[in-house]
Amino acid sequence: MLLVLDVGNTETTIGLFEGEVLAKRWSISTTLTRTRDEWAALIKMFLEMAGYSLLELRGIAISSVVPPVDPVLKSAFETYLSIEPLFVVPGIKTGIQILYENPTEVGADRVVNAVAAARLHELPAIVIDFGTATTFDLISADGSYMGGVIAPGLGISADALFTKAAKLPKVELARPRKVIGKSTTASMQSGLYYGYASLAEGIVKRIKNECGGVKSVIATGGMASLVAPECPFIDQIDEDLTLKGLYFIHEKNRV
């Protein structure tokens, strides 16, 4: 079995593959204070609750955009499992070209999403990742990573309204019934929800106008299931796109 971890700024998603099948999926908060022993205990608990054992793992692949967590994870898996995890870093085999001015600047999660999109979806494709940041990435017809767009995420924007505007409350991120809000809460929810749906629509339209020929638009990330239903230009929601990409990259780098 293969264990994969997508370490994001807000959440860490953990997946367990049995062969090519994603058998289990868990999400936990990302925290810089979690120790090596706590990581090992959490993974052990998740596996045992699902009827598995740590001893069944044959490999581990990690995509991380939180560098301070990386050495702790590495130590946890090497100490408790004697397995050196594969981190998605510049220089590993991905099977795709990174056509960025400086390829090392591309976040590991964006690379992994591009790998999965190139393997699983019709190209050219746009991947929208509704996470802590909202990112848009273009994968060409030959599977190359062409670049993209980075915008503040929905959660970040909601927090900014609450912390920077003294009279605005903290609101639940939800789809309002109407665009015109009849209360401050409803008005904020409308601005956040429909604002992000419109942002996604506008950027996708501009990418298509600039590049042309896009055949697939895939949504992923923690907020995808909330926002994507309001976006008819999105062809598919795949919340496990990053985990699948980690599987493909691990297989490509097996000795």
N, C-alpha and C positions, 0 to 999 in steps of 0.2 A: 504494500500500500504506500501511497505517496501523500505526504502532508504538505499543504501549501498555505502560505500566509500572505495576505495583502495588508500591510501595515500603513494605514492612512493617518492623517492628522487628527481625526476625530474617532474613528473606529478601526479596529483590526478584524478583518474577515478571515476565518480559518476554514479550509476545505480539506476533505479526505477523499482521495480517489482510490477506488478499487478497479484496477486496470484503467480503462479509459473513462469509466463512469464516476461522476461526482456523487459519492454515496452520502456524505454528510456535510453540513455547512453550519458554522457558528459565527456569532459576532460578539465582540467585547469592546469596551472602551479602550482607546490607546492612552496609556499613561506612562510618563517618564520615570515614575517612582517604582514601578513593578520590578521586582528583583528576578535574578536568574532562577531561584528556587520557586518563586511564585509562578513564573511562566511554565516551568516544568510541571508543577502541580496542576495548573489549569488544563494544560494539554492532556495530561494523564486522566483527569476527571472527565473531560469531554469524551475521550475515547472510551473509557470504561462505562460511562453512562449509555453509550451507543453500542456496547457489546464488543468493543475492540480492546487491543492491548498495545502499549508502546512498542513491544517487541516485534509487532507485525510491520512496523514502518521500515521501508527500504530506502526512503529518501525524503528530503525536505527542500522545498523551494520557497524563496521569500522575495517579495517585492515590497520595498520600504521607501517612504518619503520622509521618514523620521530618523535621521542618522543616529541620535543618541540611543535608540532602542536596539540598533543592529548588534553591537558587541554583547549586549546582555542576552539576546536571543541566541547568538552564536555560542556563547558560553553554556547556556542552558542545554542546548541539543548535544554539544560535544561532551559535556560532563555527564549527563544522564543517559544518553543514547549512543555515545561514541559515533555520532553521525555529523559530518561537516555539512551544514546547510548550504545550498546554492543560492547566492544572492544575485539578483538582477542588477548587474553593474556593467559599466563600459568594458568591452572586451570579451564578454561571454557570447556564445553562439545564439543568435535569435532567428536567423533565416531571413531577415529583412534588412534592407538598406535604410539607414537613418539619414535623410537628406536635410539635415539641420545645419546651420552655419557652424555651430559647435555641438556635435552629437552628444557630448557628455552632459549638456545642460538639460536634455530631455528627461523628465521624471520617469522612474522605473515603471510606475503604473501606466503611463501613457505608452511606453514601449510594449508592455505586456498586452495592453488592450489592442494595439496595432497588430501584434502577432496573432492574437485570437481572431480578430476581424479578417485578417488575410487568409486564415485557414478555414473559417466557418461561414463567411458571408460573400455575397456578390460584390465585386470590385468594379470601379472605385467606390470607396465607402467613407462615410463620416461617422466617427464615434463621438457621442456626447456623453461625458461622465459627469453626472450630477452628484458631486461629492462636496467636500469642504470648499474646494474651488469647483467651478463649472468649466470643464475643458472641452474643446472641440478639436478633433484630430482627423486629418485627411490621409487616407491610405490609397495609393495610386493603383492603377489597373495591374501593374506588375508586383504589387504587394509592398512597395516602398513607403516608408513613413515620410510624408511631405512637409509636415509642420502643422500648426494649428493656432488656436485662440485660447487664452486663459482669462476667465472672469471670476469675480467673487462668487462664492456659493450662496445658495438660498439661506442656509443657516447663519452664515457670516453676516449677510445683509439684515436678517431679522435681529440679530444681536446688536448690530450697529445702530439700528433705529432705537432699540431699547436703552442702550448705554449712552448714546450721544444726544438724544432728544429727551429732555427732562420730563415732559408730560405724556410721553408715549409709553404704553404698557408692553410687557413681554407677551407675545401672542403665540398660540399654537399654529404650526404650519399646516394649513388645511385648504382644501378647495372650497371657496365661497360659492353660494348658490347663484349670486349675481355679481356683476362687475361693480355696480354702484353700491358702496357700503352705506348702511344706515347707522353705523356706530363707528367709533374709532377703531375698535378691534376688527370689525368687518372690513373697514377701509384699508387697514394695514394688511390684512390677509389677502385682499384683492390685489393690492399693489405688489405684494411679494409673489403671489401665485401667478397672476396673469402677466405681471411684469417679467417673470422668468420664462414663462411660456412664449411671450412675445420676443424676448431676448434670443431664445433658442431659435425661433422661427426666422428672425431677422439675420442672425449670423449664418445659419444654414443656407438661407437664400443668397447671401453675399458670397459664401464659399462656392456655391453652385454657379453663380454668375461669373466668378473669377476663374474657376477651373473647368466647369462643364462636365457632363458625362457621369455624374455621381449616380450610382445605381442602388446603394443601400445607405440608410441612416439608422444607426443602432444606438440605443440609449442604455446606459448602465449607471452604477453608482447608487448610493443610499437613497437619494431623492428621486430616482428615475420613475418608480412606480407611482409617485405622487404627481409629478409634473407631466410625464409623457402622455397620459391619456388626453391632455388638452392640446397635444401637438400632432395633428394628423399627418404631418410630413415625416414623422418617425415611423420607420417600417417595422421595427422590432425592439422590444425591451428584453435585454439579457443581463440580469443582475449578476450572473456568474461569469461574465466575460473575462474579467481579470483572473479569476481562479483557473479558467480553462487555458488562458494564455500561459500561466505559470506551469501548467501541466505540459504544454507543448514545448516550452523552453527547457524544462527539466529533461524531457525525453531527448531533446536535441543535444544536450550536454552530457548525457550518460556516457561513461567510459566503457 
